[in-house]
Amino acid sequence: MATRKRPARKPPPSKKCQPCDGTGEVTRSVRVGRKQRVVGQQTGICLACFGSGEATD
C-alpha cells in the first residue's frame, strides 16, 4: 500500500507590530530645559519588536 504525501503547510502570516505599524522604528519627542519644552522628534528602534516589525505573541 502506498503512503500518501500530505500537502506542505504554509506558515501563518506574521502580524504587524502595533506601536511601530511594522516599520521597526518609533518617534519620540525631544524635550529640553526646565519647563521641558518640545524641540523636535527623533526616531529610535521599537522596543516591542526590537526593530523586526513583527508582533511577538
C-alpha positions as CSV (number, residue, x, y, z in Angstrom):
1,M,0.0,0.0,0.0
2,A,1.5,3.4,-1.0
3,T,1.7,6.2,1.5
4,R,0.0,9.5,0.7
5,K,2.0,12.7,0.9
6,R,0.4,15.5,2.8
7,P,0.5,18.9,1.3
8,A,3.0,21.2,2.9
9,R,1.5,23.7,5.4
10,K,2.2,27.3,4.9
11,P,3.3,29.2,7.9
12,P,0.7,31.7,9.2
13,P,1.3,35.3,8.1
14,S,3.1,37.3,10.7
15,K,1.3,40.1,12.4
16,K,2.5,43.7,12.3
17,C,3.7,45.3,15.5
18,Q,1.2,47.8,17.0
19,P,3.5,50.5,18.3
20,C,5.5,50.9,15.1
21,D,3.0,49.7,12.5
22,G,5.5,47.2,11.1
23,T,8.3,49.7,10.4
24,G,10.6,48.8,13.3
25,E,11.0,52.5,14.3
26,V,9.1,54.8,16.6
27,T,9.4,58.5,17.0
28,R,9.9,60.2,20.4
29,S,9.6,63.9,21.3
30,V,12.9,65.6,22.3
31,R,12.4,67.9,25.4
32,V,14.8,70.4,26.7
33,G,15.0,72.9,29.5
34,R,13.4,73.3,33.0
35,K,10.0,73.6,31.5
36,Q,10.5,70.6,29.3
37,R,9.5,72.3,26.0
38,V,9.4,70.2,22.9
39,V,12.1,70.9,20.4
40,G,11.7,68.2,17.8
41,Q,11.4,64.5,17.3
42,Q,13.9,61.7,16.9
43,T,13.4,58.1,15.7
44,G,14.6,55.0,17.5
45,I,14.2,51.2,17.5
46,C,10.9,49.8,18.6
47,L,11.3,48.0,21.9
48,A,8.2,45.9,21.4
49,C,9.5,44.1,18.4
50,F,13.2,45.0,18.6
51,G,13.2,46.5,15.1
52,S,11.8,43.5,13.2
53,G,8.3,44.9,12.6
54,E,6.7,41.6,13.5
55,A,4.5,41.3,16.6
56,T,5.6,38.8,19.3
57,D,2.9,36.7,21.0
